[in-house]
Amino acid sequence: MRKSWLGFAIAVMLVIAASLACSLPALPVSTTAPTPALLATPTAAPPQVTSLPPAGPANELEAQVETVYDRAAPAVVNITSRSVAYDFFMRPVPQEGTGSGFIYDADGHIVTNYHVVENSESISVALPNGEVYDAEVVGTDPSNDLAVLHIEAQGLPDPIPLGDSDQLRVGQFVLAIGSPFRQQGTLTLGVISALGRVIESPDGRFIGEAIQTDAAVNPGNSGGPLLDLQGRVIGLNSQIISPSRANAGIGFAVSANTIRRVVPQLIAHGHYPHPWIGISTVSFDANSVQLLRNAGIDTPVDEGLLVVEVVENSPAAEAGIHGATQEVLVGNTRVPVGGDILVAVNDTPVTSFKDLTVYLETETQVGDTVDLTIIRDGEEMTVPLTLAGRPTR
């Protein structure tokens, strides 16, 4: 009985389906092949990039940079200095520092920063070709942060020539080559950001004529060359301003003309003779002037260098310069008075020890006679003075 009902139900369903099929309109039949967009095809490889036509100035700059690097990089060395320090328990602790330098001449002299080799007990120099040599210090000048090393080697790369840093212009492209973070042979590109900067030297004095650049300079670049697009050394990378001790776009280089002035003396004599007057001074600025005037002491000028002390047998002593004769207590400050006030050297105003140092270092030499403009007892006068060499400590 169940099978009869099942057969009957199937038959009814077939009849209904046939009726619906007859009532629907016929669908059109396509006689064309499917469009290619609907076909599943393998992903085609991208076309090969073809060379673009020359871009002019950009390609010329690139070619210059490559040429300078190819010529100069073989003469840029990595310097490793080693020393021994002592911990709290007086146990020896070996220390190692690295920097850069460049081959100065065919005799094996290498120029670097003084602070790269300061207090070193042994120094090694690694050339880009992998050769490593022991080096000796020939001469140092902490006041200009310069040092000269010497290695005994044959077939050294060609020295890098010096440029004229007086001819530089802000905006010129420059290249720095060195070993930042021990990465030897690293090249960075930038521009001259400013000229005539004054930076502090390792002995607390001042270096004038410094070059500011935004070429990336990092720890390890110290002592490496800053080059122009003609491949000439225009400076020696020395300092950066950075809160993190990494490149922040403000680096400074000792100028090529400072190198040209100092290095031959270091090679010949081991030291550089710095022009010296023989006085100790304090800045006679607006604050000290106001303090004195508040105390009822008249001052003839508003700025200058008050001579506090004259060194015995110094050029200043021989020229008759007067130091302070007494101190006046103004509030909680002792102000020296009674000495000469230095306001200019060779008609160039000086208002700080930095001004005086930079002028003497960049514009004079030992043995030169300069005219000091001083104020004494309210009267302006000119005193000739012959510069001597600054005593070594």
C-alpha positions as CSV (number, residue, x, y, z in Angstrom):
1,M,0.0,0.0,0.0
2,R,2.8,2.4,1.0
3,K,4.7,1.7,-2.3
4,S,1.5,2.5,-4.3
5,W,1.1,5.9,-2.7
6,L,4.9,6.7,-3.2
7,G,4.7,5.9,-6.9
8,F,1.6,8.0,-7.3
9,A,3.3,11.1,-5.6
10,I,6.3,10.8,-7.9
11,A,4.1,10.7,-11.0
12,V,2.3,13.8,-9.9
13,M,5.5,15.7,-9.4
14,L,6.8,14.8,-12.8
15,V,3.6,16.1,-14.4
16,I,3.9,19.4,-12.6
17,A,7.5,19.9,-13.6
18,A,6.7,19.2,-17.2
19,S,3.9,21.7,-17.2
20,L,6.2,24.5,-15.8
21,A,8.9,23.8,-18.3
22,C,6.4,24.2,-21.1
23,S,5.1,27.6,-19.8
24,L,8.6,29.3,-19.4
25,P,10.0,31.3,-22.4
26,A,13.0,29.8,-24.1
27,L,16.4,31.3,-23.2
28,P,18.6,32.6,-26.0
29,V,21.6,30.4,-26.9
30,S,24.9,32.2,-27.3
31,T,26.8,31.3,-30.4
32,T,30.0,33.3,-29.4
33,A,33.0,32.1,-27.4
34,P,33.4,33.4,-23.8
35,T,35.3,36.8,-23.6
36,P,38.9,36.6,-22.7
37,A,38.3,38.5,-19.5
38,L,36.3,35.6,-18.2
39,L,38.9,33.0,-18.9
40,A,41.3,31.9,-16.1
41,T,44.8,32.6,-17.4
42,P,48.2,32.5,-15.6
43,T,49.5,35.9,-14.3
44,A,51.9,37.4,-16.9
45,A,55.4,38.5,-15.8
46,P,55.7,42.4,-15.7
47,P,57.7,43.9,-18.6
48,Q,61.4,44.5,-18.0
49,V,62.3,48.1,-17.0
50,T,64.1,49.9,-19.7
51,S,66.7,52.6,-19.2
52,L,65.3,56.1,-19.0
53,P,66.9,58.8,-21.0
54,P,69.6,60.8,-19.3
55,A,68.1,63.2,-16.7
56,G,70.8,65.9,-17.0
57,P,72.0,67.6,-13.8
58,A,70.9,64.8,-11.5
59,N,72.9,62.2,-13.4
60,E,75.8,64.6,-13.6
61,L,75.8,65.0,-9.8
62,E,75.6,61.2,-9.4
63,A,78.6,60.7,-11.7
64,Q,80.6,63.3,-9.8
65,V,79.8,61.7,-6.4
66,E,80.8,58.3,-7.8
67,T,84.1,59.7,-9.2
68,V,85.0,61.4,-5.9
69,Y,84.3,58.3,-3.9
70,D,86.3,56.0,-6.3
71,R,89.3,58.3,-6.0
72,A,89.1,59.3,-2.3
73,A,87.8,56.3,-0.5
74,P,91.0,54.1,-0.9
75,A,92.8,56.8,1.1
76,V,90.3,57.1,4.0
77,V,91.3,54.8,6.9
78,N,89.8,53.4,10.0
79,I,91.7,54.1,13.2
80,T,91.5,52.0,16.3
81,S,93.0,53.4,19.5
82,R,93.5,51.3,22.6
83,S,94.1,52.3,26.2
84,V,93.7,50.9,29.7
85,A,91.5,52.4,32.4
86,Y,91.0,51.3,36.0
87,D,87.8,50.4,37.8
88,F,86.8,51.2,41.4
89,F,89.0,48.3,42.6
90,M,92.0,49.5,40.5
91,R,91.6,46.6,38.2
92,P,92.8,47.3,34.6
93,V,89.9,47.6,32.1
94,P,90.9,47.6,28.4
95,Q,89.2,50.3,26.4
96,E,89.0,50.7,22.6
97,G,87.8,53.6,20.4
98,T,87.5,54.1,16.7
99,G,87.6,56.9,14.3
100,S,88.6,57.8,10.8
101,G,91.5,59.6,9.1
102,F,92.9,60.2,5.6
103,I,96.3,59.8,3.9
104,Y,97.9,63.2,3.9
105,D,101.1,62.4,1.9
106,A,103.1,59.7,0.2
107,D,105.4,59.4,3.3
108,G,102.6,57.6,5.3
109,H,101.3,60.6,7.3
110,I,97.7,60.4,8.3
111,V,95.6,63.3,9.6
112,T,92.8,62.7,12.1
113,N,91.3,64.4,15.1
114,Y,93.2,64.7,18.4
115,H,90.2,63.3,20.3
116,V,90.4,60.1,18.3
117,V,93.8,59.2,19.6
118,E,93.8,61.1,22.9
119,N,95.4,59.1,25.8
120,S,95.9,56.1,23.5
121,E,98.6,53.5,24.4
122,S,98.5,51.8,21.0
123,I,97.0,52.7,17.6
124,S,96.3,50.7,14.5
125,V,95.3,51.9,11.1
126,A,93.2,49.8,8.7
127,L,93.1,50.6,5.0
128,P,90.0,49.8,2.9
129,N,91.9,47.0,1.2
130,G,92.1,45.1,4.5
131,E,95.7,45.9,5.3
132,V,96.3,46.9,9.0
133,Y,99.3,48.8,10.3
134,D,100.6,49.9,13.7
135,A,100.7,53.7,13.9
136,E,102.7,56.1,15.9
137,V,101.6,59.6,16.9
138,V,103.8,62.3,15.2
139,G,102.2,65.4,16.6
140,T,99.0,66.6,18.3
141,D,97.2,69.9,18.7
142,P,94.3,69.7,21.2
143,S,93.4,73.4,20.6
144,N,92.6,72.6,17.0
145,D,91.5,69.0,17.6
146,L,94.2,67.8,15.1
147,A,96.7,64.9,15.2
148,V,99.1,63.4,12.7
149,L,99.9,59.6,12.7
150,H,102.6,57.8,10.7
151,I,102.6,54.3,9.3
152,E,105.4,52.4,7.6
153,A,103.9,51.1,4.4
154,Q,104.7,50.7,0.7
155,G,102.3,51.3,-2.2
156,L,99.8,53.4,-0.3
157,P,96.8,54.9,-2.1
158,D,97.3,58.4,-3.5
159,P,96.9,61.1,-0.8
160,I,93.8,63.3,-0.9
161,P,94.6,66.9,-1.8
162,L,93.5,69.9,0.3
163,G,91.1,72.5,-1.0
164,D,90.8,76.1,-0.1
165,S,88.1,76.5,2.6
166,D,88.1,80.3,2.1
167,Q,86.5,79.7,-1.3
168,L,83.5,77.7,0.1
169,R,79.9,78.8,-0.2
170,V,76.8,77.9,1.7
171,G,74.8,75.4,-0.4
172,Q,77.7,73.6,-2.0
173,F,77.4,69.8,-2.1
174,V,79.8,68.0,0.1
175,L,80.7,64.4,0.8
176,A,81.7,62.8,4.1
177,I,83.6,59.5,4.1
178,G,84.5,57.6,7.2
179,S,83.7,54.7,9.5
180,P,80.5,55.6,11.5
181,F,79.7,52.8,14.0
182,R,82.7,50.9,12.6
183,Q,81.1,50.7,9.1
184,Q,84.3,51.5,7.1
185,G,84.0,53.2,3.8
186,T,80.6,54.8,4.4
187,L,79.7,57.7,2.1
188,T,77.1,60.4,3.0
189,L,76.1,63.4,0.9
190,G,74.9,66.9,2.0
191,V,75.5,70.6,1.7
192,I,77.5,73.2,3.5
193,S,74.9,74.6,6.0
194,A,77.0,77.5,7.4
195,L,80.6,78.8,7.4
196,G,82.7,80.5,10.1
197,R,81.2,78.5,13.0
198,V,83.1,78.5,16.3
199,I,83.3,75.1,18.1
200,E,84.9,74.2,21.4
201,S,88.2,72.3,21.3
202,P,89.1,69.3,23.5
203,D,91.2,71.5,25.7
204,G,88.4,74.0,26.4
205,R,89.5,76.6,23.9
206,F,87.8,77.5,20.6
207,I,88.3,76.6,16.9
208,G,87.3,79.2,14.4
209,E,86.5,78.8,10.6
210,A,84.6,75.6,11.3
211,I,82.3,74.3,8.6
212,Q,78.7,73.2,9.4
213,T,77.1,70.5,7.2
214,D,74.0,68.4,7.1
215,A,75.9,65.4,5.6
216,A,75.3,62.6,8.0
217,V,78.1,62.5,10.5
218,N,78.0,59.9,13.3
219,P,80.4,58.5,16.0
220,G,83.3,57.0,14.1
221,N,83.2,59.7,11.4
222,S,85.5,61.8,13.5
223,G,88.8,62.4,11.7
224,G,87.4,61.5,8.3
225,P,87.5,64.0,5.4
226,L,84.7,66.3,4.2
227,L,85.2,66.6,0.5
228,D,84.0,68.9,-2.3
229,L,82.8,67.6,-5.7
230,Q,86.4,68.0,-7.0
231,G,87.6,65.4,-4.5
232,R,89.5,67.9,-2.3
233,V,89.5,67.8,1.5
234,I,87.7,71.0,2.6
235,G,87.4,69.9,6.3
236,L,87.9,67.2,8.9
237,N,84.7,65.9,10.4
238,S,84.9,66.5,14.1
239,Q,81.7,67.2,16.0
240,I,78.0,66.8,15.9
241,I,75.1,68.4,17.8
242,S,72.7,65.6,18.7
243,P,70.7,64.7,21.8
244,S,71.0,61.0,20.9
245,R,74.6,60.9,19.8
246,A,73.5,60.1,16.3
247,N,73.1,62.3,13.2
248,A,70.7,65.1,13.6
249,G,71.7,67.0,10.6
250,I,74.2,69.3,12.3
251,G,77.8,68.4,12.0
252,F,81.0,70.4,12.1
253,A,84.4,70.0,10.4
254,V,87.7,71.7,11.1
255,S,88.5,73.7,8.0
256,A,91.0,72.8,5.3
257,N,92.9,76.0,5.9
258,T,93.3,75.2,9.6
259,I,94.7,71.8,8.5
260,R,97.0,73.5,6.0
261,R,98.3,75.9,8.8
262,V,98.7,73.3,11.6
263,V,99.6,69.9,10.1
264,P,103.0,70.9,8.6
265,Q,104.1,72.1,12.0
266,L,102.9,68.9,13.7
267,I,105.0,66.8,11.2
268,A,108.0,69.0,11.6
269,H,108.0,69.8,15.3
270,G,105.3,67.6,16.9
271,H,103.3,70.6,18.1
272,Y,101.8,73.8,16.8
273,P,102.9,77.2,18.2
274,H,99.8,79.2,19.2
275,P,100.0,83.0,19.3
276,W,99.9,84.3,22.9
277,I,99.5,87.6,24.6
278,G,99.9,86.6,28.2
279,I,96.8,87.9,30.0
280,S,93.9,86.5,31.9
281,T,90.6,88.3,31.3
282,V,86.9,88.5,32.2
283,S,84.2,89.7,29.8
284,F,83.2,93.3,30.5
285,D,79.6,92.9,29.5
286,A,76.3,94.6,30.3
287,N,75.8,92.7,33.5
288,S,79.2,93.6,35.0
289,V,78.8,97.2,33.9
290,Q,75.4,97.5,35.6
291,L,76.8,95.9,38.8
292,L,79.6,98.5,38.9
293,R,77.3,101.4,38.1
294,N,74.9,100.3,40.8
295,A,77.8,100.4,43.2
296,G,78.7,103.9,42.1
297,I,81.7,103.0,40.0
298,D,81.7,104.6,36.6
299,T,82.8,102.6,33.5
300,P,84.1,104.1,30.3
301,V,82.8,101.4,28.0
302,D,79.9,98.9,27.9
303,E,81.8,95.9,26.6
304,G,85.3,94.5,26.2
305,L,87.8,92.3,28.1
306,L,88.9,93.5,31.5
307,V,92.5,92.5,32.1
308,V,92.6,90.7,35.4
309,E,96.2,89.5,35.4
310,V,99.3,89.9,33.3
311,V,101.7,86.9,33.1
312,E,105.2,87.7,34.2
313,N,107.7,88.0,31.3
314,S,104.9,87.7,28.8
315,P,104.3,89.8,25.7
316,A,101.7,91.8,27.6
317,A,104.1,92.5,30.4
318,E,106.8,93.7,28.0
319,A,104.2,95.9,26.3
320,G,103.1,97.5,29.6
321,I,99.6,96.1,29.8
322,H,98.1,96.7,33.3
323,G,96.1,94.1,35.2
324,A,93.4,94.7,37.8
325,T,94.6,96.4,41.0
326,Q,91.7,95.6,43.3
327,E,88.4,93.8,43.6
328,V,85.1,95.4,44.5
329,L,82.4,93.5,46.2
330,V,79.1,94.2,44.4
331,G,76.3,92.3,46.1
332,N,77.6,88.8,46.3
333,T,80.0,89.2,43.3
334,R,83.6,90.2,43.3
335,V,84.4,92.4,40.3
336,P,88.1,93.2,39.5
337,V,88.7,96.8,38.7
338,G,91.7,99.1,37.9
339,G,93.1,97.1,34.9
340,D,93.1,97.9,31.3
341,I,90.1,97.1,29.2
342,L,90.9,95.4,25.8
343,V,88.4,96.4,23.2
344,A,90.1,95.5,19.9
345,V,93.0,93.8,18.2
346,N,94.1,95.3,14.9
347,D,90.8,97.3,14.9
348,T,88.8,94.0,15.2
349,P,86.5,94.3,18.2
350,V,86.8,91.6,20.9
351,T,84.1,91.2,23.6
352,S,84.9,87.7,24.9
353,F,87.8,85.3,25.3
354,K,86.3,83.4,22.4
355,D,86.6,86.4,20.1
356,L,90.2,87.0,21.2
357,T,91.2,83.3,20.8
358,V,89.6,82.9,17.3
359,Y,91.1,86.1,16.0
360,L,94.6,85.2,17.2
361,E,94.4,81.7,15.9
362,T,93.0,82.5,12.4
363,E,94.6,85.9,11.7
364,T,98.0,85.9,13.3
365,Q,101.1,83.8,13.9
366,V,103.8,83.7,16.5
367,G,106.2,86.7,15.9
368,D,103.5,89.0,14.5
369,T,103.1,92.5,16.0
370,V,99.5,93.4,16.7
371,D,98.0,96.7,17.8
372,L,95.9,96.3,21.0
373,T,93.2,99.0,21.5
374,I,92.7,99.4,25.3
375,I,90.9,101.8,27.7
376,R,93.1,102.9,30.6
377,D,91.8,105.4,33.2
378,G,89.0,106.4,30.8
379,E,91.4,107.1,27.9
380,E,91.6,105.0,24.7
381,M,95.1,104.1,23.5
382,T,96.8,101.8,21.1
383,V,99.6,99.5,22.4
384,P,101.8,97.5,19.9
385,L,102.6,93.9,21.1
386,T,104.7,91.1,19.6
387,L,103.0,87.7,19.9
388,A,105.0,84.9,21.5
389,G,104.2,81.2,21.5
390,R,101.8,79.9,24.1
391,P,103.6,78.0,26.8
392,T,102.8,74.2,26.8
393,R,101.3,72.8,29.9
